[in-house]
Amino acid sequence: MGGIVVNMIVEWLDLDDEMPLQERVLWVEPCGDAVFMIDINDVASLPILRTRLEIETAFRDEIAIRLTIDPFSRLVAMVDISARHLEIRDRNWEKISGLVVQEPEIYYEERRKRLILTDPIASKASVDMVYSYLRRYWKRGMIKNALLPDYGNCGAPGKERGIRNDRKRGRKPKVIAVAPEMVGVNVDEDIKRIFKIAFKRYYHSNQKNPLKRAYNLMIENHFNHGYRLQDGVNIPIPAPAHLVPTFGQFTYWYHLQTNLIHAIVSREGRRAYELKHRPVLGSSTTMAFGPGSIYQIDATIADIYLVSEIDRSRIIGRPVLYFCMDAMSRLCVGLYVGLEGPSWLTGMMALANATSDKVAFCAEYDISISADDWPSCYLPEKITGDRGEFISIPSDQLVADLNIPFANCAPYRGDLKGIVEQSFRRANNTSIKWIPGAVRKREQGEPDYRLDATMTMKEFTSILILMVIEYNLFHRMDDYPLSEDMLRDGVEPVPIDLWNWGIVNRTGHLRERSPDMVKLALLPRDTATVTLKGIRFKGMFYSCELAIREQWFVKARHSGVWTMVASYDPRKPEVIYLILESGRLEPCQLLPRDERFKNFRVEEILEYQEVNKQKSALHKSRRIGSSGELNAFVDDRVAKATELTAAALDRSMSDQKRISGIRQNRKDEKGRIRSEEAWDLRPERPSDQQQRGEVVTFPEGREPEETEPLGVARKRKYLEAIERSELGGEDK
């Protein structure tokens, strides 16, 4: 919707009023917030002051709408005006012509009368007469014809006829031929009041009842002969049919008293009105001057189930289908079929296809065409898309890199890109619905249509390519609005003919870019950081030949990190492309420690990292608890050991003596530990008591012979030397 302008009529949506409040904008403060308006239906109304913010807020909150039809527009086009009426108009205009130009002073009540009394011509007439001329001038569009006399309103055209002698107005019901007393009822003021309540309560309410149900509810609740109790429920007693108004009378007064636009907006909302009920007077084609002026792009879930190319027994679901259409010629300039949901990724694939060589593209699917059969391989001047995948930062890159602006449609307004919307319907009716696996209404007892799936992604894409080629070359659009120069040149309303004619006669809209430049502009971008561990991007680390050659990582460790802009394909995280200041791309590969992520999508990697952070946060609580438990056990054992050691100390022994005995104490303790830890693999061992009971005696005066082998003795002495060294002894 445009801004607030003079002569705009604003209707305020208030169901409590019998007649909706309709106000005309008289004056808008050029650089301020003041707006003067006047009620065009109130006989005694005068200009009132509102604010621009108040009106714009009402439009946004859908409590006010802008009327597209001016009830006084007939005054502008009046040409057959009698001389007498022109004389009256000019005489009336002369009285106020000097007043209406004094804006905004004439709109202020406290200044208006002073202006009238000081005006040399208006002051000669009565103040009331001048006020009546001013009201007519302001209400009827602020034109000179607004002061024409209203002789045409004499009589009662379109007025309700009065009720005389209790006679039935209108057509008599056929039943009076056999029952003259069933003549029916006239709609008087009381019944009209009930109608008004029924319209508001049963039809305009949130229940969204049909008009017939609203009528039935009115008859049950307001035209009954009381209630009877049945099974604890109050049942209305119906009145005879000839004593209640008919459904025809109900609908007649509904349409007579109701503003249709206001009723639809209040019942279904402004979005539903714009999408389903607004008049269709324009055409997307007229908005585009030549081929490439506007491309329309949109996606849908195709109504067919496909199977896997690897294993045809596996059903992989319904694919996402993108079409890109030229608005002027209605030529299909690109398409894409994939399993990814509608997103920037799939959208960029469709845009990339729109700029690709179609001969090579069709050859990938074993379809042979010439360049003239599908000549679209260019970028457009403007793209119209949806607010879903294309209302994002990557779409802004197209403006910066390729100078292609995006125009996103309003929410729930698919009708604003009707050309591409129609292409989905055509694809479904001409091809998709006849392929096995197509979605269809399933009757009870019929087999599941998903089990009929037979086409792979590649086979389904090839069928769509053939359909697009047939459409581009042979589809005749009988409703296409051919321009005057098209009619003069005998152009047929066929997409390929319109495209070829536009290339010759309406050039300058198509743009040519290299495939790599288009792909670079379509790829999303983000910030990469050069660190001592590598180039960090999305939590992963990369490296490149340029970074090694110029010692980036050494510089990062010595002087600090810095950031760079990187393009990436979310489907292929093993490589990113640094965008250097010269505009050159530098590919970077994953470092070996992060190669585990190379077969995942970026979204999956980010999700893993986020889950890992959450697990780390959860584990932190467990670690804190376990650390406290460990410290408690340690403190307990330290306390017990301290108590036992203190009890075992010999207070008479000096500290120096305790320290000097460390070497011998260590030797004794090591011998004890060795004897405890020694392995004995014999199947049976004599008890300790038996071992202690054996006594070896030697003859008097004879010492036991040395039985220790020489190698063992040397080893023992070597170990004792090491022990002395460890304890700080001088003997090495």
C-alpha positions in Angstrom: 0.0 0.0 0.0 1.2 3.5 -0.8 1.4 6.4 1.5 -1.3 8.7 2.8 -2.4 11.1 0.0 -5.0 13.8 -0.5 -8.4 12.5 -1.6 -7.8 9.0 -0.2 -10.9 7.5 1.4 -10.2 5.5 4.6 -12.9 3.1 5.9 -12.7 2.2 9.6 -13.7 -1.3 10.3 -16.2 -1.1 13.2 -19.0 -3.6 13.3 -20.9 -1.7 15.9 -21.8 1.2 13.5 -24.8 0.8 11.3 -22.9 2.6 8.6 -19.1 2.2 8.4 -17.1 5.4 9.1 -15.6 6.6 5.8 -13.3 9.6 5.8 -11.6 11.5 3.0 -8.1 12.9 3.4 -8.3 16.7 2.8 -4.7 17.8 3.7 -1.4 16.1 4.7 1.3 18.1 6.4 4.3 17.9 4.0 7.0 17.3 6.6 4.9 16.5 9.6 2.4 14.2 11.2 -0.9 16.1 10.8 -3.7 14.9 8.6 -7.1 16.5 8.2 -10.0 14.3 7.3 -13.8 14.5 6.9 -16.6 12.0 7.3 -18.2 11.7 3.8 -21.5 10.2 5.0 -22.3 12.4 8.0 -24.5 15.4 6.9 -23.1 17.8 9.6 -19.5 16.6 9.6 -16.6 19.0 9.5 -12.8 18.4 9.1 -11.1 16.7 12.0 -7.4 16.3 12.8 -5.7 12.9 12.9 -2.1 11.8 12.8 -0.2 10.0 10.1 1.0 7.4 12.6 -2.6 6.7 13.7 -3.7 6.0 10.1 -0.7 3.9 9.2 -1.1 1.9 12.4 -4.7 1.2 11.6 -3.8 0.0 8.1 -1.1 -2.3 9.6 -3.5 -3.7 12.3 -6.3 -4.1 9.7 -8.7 -2.0 11.6 -8.9 0.4 8.6 -8.8 -0.1 4.8 -8.3 2.2 1.8 -11.4 2.3 -0.4 -10.5 1.8 -4.0 -13.9 3.1 -5.2 -14.8 6.8 -4.7 -18.6 7.1 -4.3 -18.4 10.5 -5.9 -16.1 9.6 -8.8 -19.1 10.1 -11.2 -18.7 13.9 -10.7 -15.3 13.8 -12.4 -16.5 12.3 -15.6 -19.7 14.3 -15.9 -19.9 16.0 -19.3 -23.6 16.3 -20.2 -24.4 19.1 -17.8 -27.2 21.5 -18.4 -26.4 25.2 -18.6 -28.6 25.9 -15.7 -26.7 23.5 -13.5 -23.4 24.9 -14.6 -24.6 28.4 -13.7 -25.6 27.1 -10.2 -22.2 25.3 -9.8 -20.2 28.4 -10.7 -22.2 30.7 -8.5 -21.6 28.3 -5.5 -17.9 28.0 -6.4 -17.5 31.7 -6.4 -18.6 31.9 -2.8 -15.9 29.4 -1.5 -13.1 29.6 -4.1 -11.2 32.1 -1.9 -11.6 30.0 1.2 -10.6 26.5 0.1 -7.1 27.6 -1.0 -6.2 28.8 2.5 -4.9 25.5 3.8 -4.6 24.4 6.5 -6.2 27.4 8.2 -9.6 26.7 6.8 -9.6 23.3 8.4 -9.2 24.6 12.0 -12.6 25.3 13.6 -11.5 28.3 15.6 -10.1 30.1 12.4 -12.8 29.0 9.8 -15.5 31.5 10.8 -13.1 34.4 10.9 -11.9 33.5 7.4 -15.5 33.4 6.1 -16.4 36.8 7.7 -13.3 38.5 6.3 -13.6 37.1 2.7 -15.1 39.8 0.4 -17.5 37.3 -1.4 -18.3 34.7 1.2 -19.1 37.3 3.8 -22.1 38.4 1.6 -23.8 35.0 2.0 -25.1 33.4 5.2 -22.5 31.5 7.2 -24.7 28.3 7.2 -24.8 28.4 3.4 -21.1 28.8 3.1 -20.6 25.8 5.5 -22.9 23.7 3.4 -20.9 24.5 0.2 -17.6 23.8 2.0 -18.9 20.4 3.2 -20.1 19.4 -0.3 -16.7 20.5 -1.7 -14.6 18.5 0.8 -16.8 15.4 0.9 -17.1 15.0 -2.8 -13.5 15.1 -3.9 -12.6 18.7 -3.7 -13.5 19.5 -7.3 -15.7 22.1 -8.8 -18.3 19.6 -9.9 -18.9 18.8 -6.3 -21.0 21.9 -6.1 -23.5 20.8 -8.8 -27.1 20.7 -7.6 -28.5 17.4 -6.4 -31.7 17.5 -8.4 -31.1 13.9 -9.4 -31.7 12.8 -5.9 -35.3 14.0 -5.9 -37.9 11.4 -5.5 -36.8 8.1 -4.0 -34.5 6.2 -6.3 -33.0 3.2 -4.4 -34.9 4.1 -1.3 -36.9 1.7 0.8 -40.6 1.9 0.1 -42.9 2.4 3.1 -45.5 -0.1 4.3 -49.1 0.9 3.7 -52.3 -0.8 4.8 -50.3 -3.9 5.9 -49.9 -5.0 2.3 -47.0 -7.3 1.4 -44.2 -5.6 -0.5 -42.5 -7.4 -3.4 -43.3 -10.6 -5.2 -46.1 -12.7 -3.7 -45.2 -16.3 -2.8 -46.7 -19.1 -4.9 -48.2 -20.8 -1.9 -51.0 -18.1 -1.7 -52.7 -19.8 -4.6 -53.8 -22.6 -2.2 -53.3 -20.8 1.1 -54.1 -17.1 0.7 -53.3 -16.4 4.4 -49.7 -17.4 3.9 -48.7 -14.1 2.2 -45.5 -13.6 4.2 -44.2 -10.7 6.3 -42.7 -7.3 5.5 -39.3 -6.5 6.8 -40.0 -3.6 9.2 -37.6 -1.8 11.5 -37.8 -4.5 14.2 -36.9 -7.3 11.7 -34.1 -5.2 10.2 -32.7 -4.8 13.7 -32.8 -8.6 14.2 -31.1 -9.0 10.8 -28.3 -6.7 11.9 -27.8 -8.7 15.1 -27.8 -11.9 13.1 -25.3 -10.6 10.5 -22.9 -9.6 13.3 -23.4 -12.6 15.7 -23.8 -15.5 13.3 -22.1 -14.5 10.1 -19.3 -12.0 10.8 -18.3 -13.9 14.0 -15.2 -16.1 14.3 -17.4 -19.2 13.7 -17.4 -18.4 9.9 -20.9 -19.8 9.4 -22.3 -19.8 5.9 -25.1 -17.3 5.3 -27.7 -20.1 5.2 -26.6 -21.3 8.6 -26.7 -17.8 10.0 -30.3 -17.5 8.7 -31.3 -20.8 10.4 -29.7 -19.7 13.7 -31.6 -16.4 13.5 -34.9 -18.2 12.9 -34.3 -20.7 15.7 -33.2 -18.1 18.3 -35.3 -15.0 17.4 -38.4 -16.2 15.6 -39.7 -19.0 17.8 -42.8 -19.5 19.9 -40.9 -20.3 23.0 -39.1 -23.5 24.1 -40.1 -27.0 25.2 -38.1 -29.2 27.5 -37.1 -32.6 26.1 -34.6 -34.8 27.9 -33.3 -31.9 29.8 -32.7 -29.8 26.7 -34.6 -26.6 25.7 -35.9 -27.2 22.1 -37.1 -24.1 20.3 -40.7 -24.2 19.1 -40.6 -23.1 15.4 -43.0 -20.4 14.2 -45.1 -21.0 11.0 -43.1 -20.3 7.9 -45.4 -17.5 6.7 -44.8 -15.6 9.9 -41.0 -15.4 9.5 -38.9 -13.6 6.9 -37.6 -15.7 4.1 -34.0 -16.5 3.3 -34.3 -14.4 0.2 -35.3 -11.4 2.3 -32.4 -12.1 4.6 -29.8 -12.2 1.8 -31.4 -9.1 0.1 -31.0 -7.0 3.2 -27.5 -8.4 3.8 -26.2 -7.3 0.4 -28.1 -4.0 0.7 -26.7 -3.1 4.1 -23.2 -4.6 3.8 -20.0 -3.2 2.3 -18.8 -6.4 0.5 -15.1 -5.6 0.8 -15.5 -4.7 4.5 -17.5 -7.9 5.1 -14.9 -10.2 3.5 -12.0 -8.5 5.2 -13.7 -8.6 8.6 -14.7 -12.3 8.1 -11.6 -13.8 6.5 -8.9 -11.2 6.9 -7.0 -8.8 4.6 -4.7 -11.6 3.4 -7.5 -13.9 2.3 -9.3 -11.0 0.5 -6.1 -10.1 -1.4 -5.4 -13.7 -2.3 -8.9 -15.0 -3.1 -11.4 -12.2 -3.5 -9.8 -9.1 -4.8 -10.5 -8.2 -8.4 -7.9 -9.4 -10.9 -7.4 -6.5 -13.1 -3.6 -6.6 -13.7 -1.1 -9.0 -15.3 2.4 -10.0 -14.4 3.3 -9.9 -18.1 2.6 -6.1 -18.4 5.2 -5.5 -15.6 8.0 -6.9 -17.7 9.1 -5.0 -20.8 11.4 -7.6 -22.4 13.1 -11.0 -21.9 15.0 -10.9 -18.7 13.1 -7.9 -17.2 11.7 -10.2 -14.4 12.3 -13.8 -13.6 9.8 -15.4 -11.3 11.0 -18.4 -9.2 9.2 -20.6 -6.7 9.2 -24.1 -5.3 6.6 -26.8 -4.5 6.6 -30.4 -3.3 5.9 -32.5 -6.4 2.9 -34.8 -6.2 4.8 -38.0 -6.9 6.9 -40.5 -5.0 10.2 -41.6 -6.4 12.6 -44.6 -5.8 16.3 -44.7 -5.2 18.7 -45.0 -8.1 20.9 -47.3 -6.0 18.1 -49.6 -4.9 14.9 -49.3 -6.8 13.0 -51.2 -4.0 13.5 -48.2 -1.7 10.9 -45.4 -1.9 12.6 -42.0 -1.2 9.5 -39.8 -1.0 8.4 -36.7 -2.9 11.0 -34.4 -4.5 11.1 -30.6 -4.4 10.5 -29.0 -7.7 11.7 -25.5 -8.7 10.7 -23.5 -11.8 12.2 -20.3 -13.0 10.0 -18.4 -15.5 10.5 -15.3 -17.6 7.6 -12.9 -17.0 7.5 -11.3 -20.4 7.7 -14.3 -22.7 6.6 -16.9 -20.0 9.5 -19.1 -21.2 10.7 -21.6 -18.6 14.3 -20.5 -18.2 15.4 -23.0 -15.5 14.3 -25.9 -13.3 15.7 -28.0 -10.5 14.6 -31.3 -8.9 16.0 -32.4 -5.6 15.3 -33.9 -2.2 16.4 -30.9 -0.1 13.5 -28.9 1.3 12.8 -25.4 -0.1 15.9 -23.4 1.0 18.6 -21.1 -0.4 20.5 -24.2 -1.5 17.8 -25.5 -3.8 16.9 -22.0 -4.9 20.5 -21.3 -5.9 20.5 -24.6 -7.9 17.5 -23.4 -9.8 19.1 -20.0 -10.5 22.3 -21.6 -11.5 20.4 -23.8 -14.0 18.7 -20.7 -15.4 22.1 -19.4 -16.4 23.5 -22.7 -17.6 23.9 -24.0 -21.2 20.8 -26.0 -21.8 22.3 -28.1 -24.5 24.9 -29.5 -22.1 22.2 -29.7 -19.3 19.9 -31.8 -21.5 22.8 -34.0 -22.6 23.3 -35.1 -19.0 19.8 -36.7 -19.2 20.3 -38.2 -22.7 18.2 -35.6 -24.4 19.5 -34.0 -27.6 18.4 -30.4 -28.4 19.8 -27.4 -30.3 20.6 -24.1 -28.7 17.6 -22.6 -30.5 15.2 -25.1 -28.7 16.0 -23.7 -25.3 18.0 -20.4 -25.7 17.9 -19.2 -22.1 21.3 -19.0 -20.4 21.4 -15.5 -19.0 20.8 -13.6 -15.8 17.7 -11.4 -15.5 17.4 -7.7 -14.5 15.2 -8.6 -11.5 14.0 -11.7 -9.7 10.7 -12.1 -7.9 10.7 -14.8 -5.3 9.1 -16.0 -2.1 9.7 -14.7 1.4 11.0 -18.1 2.5 14.3 -19.1 1.1 15.0 -15.8 -0.7 14.5 -13.4 2.3 18.0 -14.0 3.5 21.6 -12.6 3.4 22.7 -14.7 0.4 19.9 -13.1 -1.7 21.4 -9.7 -0.8 24.7 -10.9 -2.3 23.1 -11.0 -5.7 22.4 -7.3 -5.5 26.0 -6.6 -4.4 27.8 -9.1 -6.7 25.6 -9.3 -9.8 23.4 -6.2 -9.5 20.3 -8.3 -9.5 17.7 -7.1 -7.0 15.2 -9.5 -5.4 11.6 -8.6 -4.9 10.0 -10.9 -2.3 6.2 -11.2 -2.4 4.1 -10.5 0.7 3.2 -13.4 2.9 0.4 -15.7 1.5 0.4 -13.8 -1.8 1.3 -16.5 -4.3 -1.0 -14.7 -6.8 1.7 -12.0 -7.2 3.9 -14.5 -9.1 1.1 -16.2 -10.9 3.2 -17.2 -14.0 5.4 -19.6 -12.0 2.5 -20.8 -9.9 0.6 -21.7 -13.1 3.7 -23.7 -14.3 3.3 -26.1 -11.3 -0.3 -26.7 -12.1 0.5 -27.3 -15.8 3.3 -29.8 -14.9 1.0 -31.7 -12.6 -1.9 -31.9 -15.2 0.2 -32.7 -18.2 2.8 -35.1 -16.8 3.1 -35.8 -13.1 -0.4 -37.1 -12.4 -0.1 -39.8 -15.1 3.2 -41.2 -13.8 3.1 -44.3 -11.5 3.6 -43.1 -7.9 1.6 -39.9 -8.4 -0.4 -38.6 -5.4 -4.1 -39.2 -5.9 -7.2 -39.3 -3.8 -7.3 -42.8 -2.3 -10.6 -44.6 -2.0 -11.2 -47.0 0.8 -9.8 -50.5 -0.1 -7.5 -49.2 -2.8 -3.8 -50.0 -2.6 -1.4 -47.3 -1.4 -0.3 -45.2 -4.4 3.1 -44.8 -2.8 3.8 -48.5 -3.6 3.4 -47.6 -7.3 6.6 -45.5 -7.3 8.9 -46.5 -10.2 10.8 -43.4 -11.3 14.2 -42.3 -10.1 15.2 -38.7 -9.6 17.1 -38.6 -12.9 14.2 -40.3 -14.8 11.7 -37.9 -13.3 13.9 -34.9 -14.2 14.2 -36.1 -17.8 10.4 -36.2 -18.1 10.1 -32.6 -16.7 12.8 -31.5 -19.2 10.8 -32.9 -22.1 7.7 -31.3 -20.8 9.4 -27.9 -20.5 10.8 -28.1 -24.0 7.4 -29.0 -25.4 5.8 -26.1 -23.5 8.4 -23.6 -24.6 8.1 -24.5 -28.3 4.4 -25.3 -28.8 2.2 -24.0 -25.9 -0.1 -21.3 -27.2 -1.4 -18.8 -24.7 -4.7 -17.5 -26.0 -5.1 -15.1 -23.0 -1.6 -13.5 -23.5 -1.9 -9.7 -23.7 -0.2 -9.0 -27.0 1.0 -5.4 -27.3 0.4 -3.2 -30.3 3.9 -3.8 -31.8 3.5 -7.6 -31.3 0.2 -7.5 -33.1 1.8 -5.5 -35.9 4.6 -8.0 -36.3 2.2 -11.0 -36.2 3.9 -12.6 -33.1 2.3 -15.8 -32.0 1.7 -16.0 -28.2 4.1 -19.0 -27.9 6.9 -18.7 -25.3 9.8 -19.3 -27.7 8.3 -16.9 -30.3 7.8 -14.2 -27.7 11.3 -14.7 -26.4 12.9 -14.5 -29.8 10.8 -11.4 -30.7 11.8 -9.8 -27.5 15.5 -10.5 -28.0 15.3 -8.5 -31.2 12.9 -5.7 -30.3 13.2 -5.3 -26.5 16.8 -5.9 -25.6 19.0 -4.7 -22.8 17.6 -6.7 -19.9 19.5 -10.0 -20.0 22.9 -10.2 -18.3 25.7 -12.6 -19.1 28.1 -13.9 -16.5 30.6 -16.7 -16.3 29.3 -19.9 -14.6 32.0 -19.6 -11.9 31.0 -16.0 -11.2 27.4 -17.0 -10.9 28.1 -19.9 -8.6 30.4 -17.7 -6.4 27.6 -15.1 -6.1 25.1 -17.8 -5.2 27.2 -19.5 -2.6 26.6 -18.4 1.0 29.4 -16.5 2.8 30.6 -16.2 6.4 33.7 -15.1 8.3 36.8 -17.3 8.7 39.5 -16.6 11.3 43.2 -17.2 10.7 44.7 -18.7 13.9 47.9 -20.4 14.9 46.1 -23.8 14.6 44.8 -23.1 11.1 41.9 -21.2 9.4 38.9 -21.7 11.7 35.5 -21.8 9.9 32.3 -23.2 11.4 34.3 -24.8 14.2 36.6 -26.7 11.7 40.2 -25.9 10.7 41.5 -25.5 7.2 44.8 -24.7 5.4 45.9 -23.7 1.9 49.0 -23.3 -0.1 48.9 -19.5 0.2 48.7 -19.6 4.0 51.7 -22.0 4.2 53.7 -19.9 1.7 53.1 -16.6 3.4 53.4 -18.1 6.9 49.9 -17.0 8.0 49.8 -19.3 11.0 53.2 -18.1 12.3 52.0 -14.5 12.0 48.8 -15.4 13.8 50.7 -16.8 16.8 53.1 -13.9 16.8 50.8 -10.9 16.1 47.3 -12.2 16.7 44.4 -13.6 14.7 42.5 -11.9 11.8 39.4 -12.6 9.8 38.6 -13.1 6.2 35.5 -13.7 4.1 34.9 -17.2 2.8 32.4 -18.8 0.4 31.3 -22.3 1.0 28.9 -25.0 -0.2 27.0 -26.4 2.8 26.9 -29.7 1.1 30.7 -30.0 0.8 32.4 -28.9 3.9 35.9 -30.3 3.0 36.7 -27.2 1.0 36.0 -23.5 1.4 37.0 -20.5 -0.8 38.7 -17.5 0.7 37.9 -14.3 -1.1 41.1 -12.3 -1.3 41.3 -8.5 -1.7 42.1 -8.9 -5.4 38.9 -10.8 -5.9 40.7 -14.1 -6.5 39.5 -17.3 -4.8 41.8 -19.4 -2.7 40.6 -22.9 -2.0 41.3 -24.3 1.5 41.2 -28.0 2.5 40.3 -29.5 5.9 43.2 -30.3 8.1 43.7 -34.0 8.9 42.3 -33.7 12.4 38.9 -32.5 11.0 38.7 -34.8 8.0 36.1 -36.8 10.0 33.6 -34.2 9.0 34.2 -34.2 5.2 31.2 -36.4 4.4 28.7 -34.4 6.5 26.7 -31.3 5.7 27.6 -28.0 7.4 24.3 -28.0 9.2 24.9 -31.5 10.5 28.4 -30.4 11.7 27.0 -27.3 13.5 24.3 -29.4 15.1 27.0 -31.9 16.3 29.0 -29.0 17.7 26.0 -27.6 19.5 25.0 -31.0 20.9 28.6 -31.4 22.1 28.5 -28.1 23.8 25.3 -29.1 25.6 26.8 -32.4 26.6 29.9 -30.6 27.9 27.7 -28.2 29.9 25.8 -31.2 31.4 29.0 -33.0 32.2 30.3 -30.0 34.0 27.8 -30.5 36.8 28.8 -34.2 37.1 32.4 -33.2 37.2 31.9 -30.7 39.9 30.0 -33.3 41.9 32.6 -36.0 41.5 35.4 -33.6 42.3 33.7 -32.7 45.6 33.3 -36.4 46.4 36.9 -37.1 45.6 38.1 -34.2 47.8 35.9 -35.5 50.7 37.4 -39.0 50.5 41.0 -37.6 50.3 40.4 -35.3 53.3 39.0 -38.2 55.3 42.0 -40.5 54.5 44.5 -37.7 55.2 42.9 -37.0 58.6 43.0 -40.7 59.5 46.6 -41.1 58.4 47.6 -37.9 60.3 46.0 -39.3 63.4 47.7 -42.7 63.1 51.1 -41.2 62.3 50.9 -38.8 65.2 50.1 -41.7 67.6 53.1 -43.7 66.3 55.7 -40.9 66.7 58.4 -41.3 69.3 58.5 -37.9 70.9 62.0 -38.6 72.3 63.5 -38.9 68.8 64.8 -35.7 67.3 63.9 -34.5 63.8 67.4 -34.9 62.6 67.5 -38.5 63.7 64.3 -39.2 61.8 65.6 -37.7 58.6 69.0 -39.5 58.8 67.2 -42.9 58.9 65.4 -42.4 55.6 67.8 -44.5 53.5 67.6 -47.5 55.8 63.9 -47.1 56.3 63.4 -47.1 52.5 65.5 -50.2 52.2 63.6 -52.1 54.9 60.2 -51.0 53.4 61.2 -52.0 49.9 62.2 -55.4 51.1 58.9 -55.8 52.8 57.0 -54.8 49.7 59.0 -57.1 47.5 58.3 -60.0 49.7 54.6 -59.2 49.7 54.4 -58.7 45.9 56.6 -61.6 44.9 54.9 -64.2 42.6 54.9 -67.9 43.6 53.5 -70.0 40.8 53.9 -73.4 42.6 50.6 -75.3 42.7 51.0 -76.0 46.4 52.7 -74.1 49.1 53.5 -75.1 52.6 51.8 -73.0 55.3 53.6 -70.2 56.9 53.5 -72.1 60.2 55.3 -75.1 58.7 57.9 -72.9 57.1 58.5 -71.2 60.4 58.7 -74.6 62.2 61.7 -75.9 60.1 64.9 -75.3 61.8 68.3 -75.7 60.1 71.3 -76.3 62.4 74.9 -76.1 61.7 77.8 -77.8 63.5 79.4 -75.7 66.2 82.1 -73.4 65.0 81.0 -73.7 61.3 79.5 -70.8 59.3 77.1 -71.4 56.5 78.7 -71.4 53.1 78.0 -68.7 50.5 75.3 -70.1 48.3 74.4 -66.9 46.4 75.4 -67.1 42.7 77.9 -64.6 41.5 75.5 -62.9 39.0 72.8 -62.5 41.6 75.3 -61.0 44.1 76.5 -58.5 41.5 72.9 -57.5 40.7 72.1 -57.0 44.3 75.1 -54.7 44.8 74.1 -52.7 41.7 70.6 -52.2 43.0 71.9 -51.1 46.4 74.1 -48.5 44.7 71.1 -47.1 42.8 69.1 -46.9 46.1 71.9 -44.9 47.7 72.0 -42.6 44.7 68.3 -42.0 44.8 68.4 -41.1 48.5 71.1 -38.6 48.0 74.0 -40.6 49.2 77.5 -39.9 47.9 78.2 -43.5 47.0 77.4 -43.9 43.3 
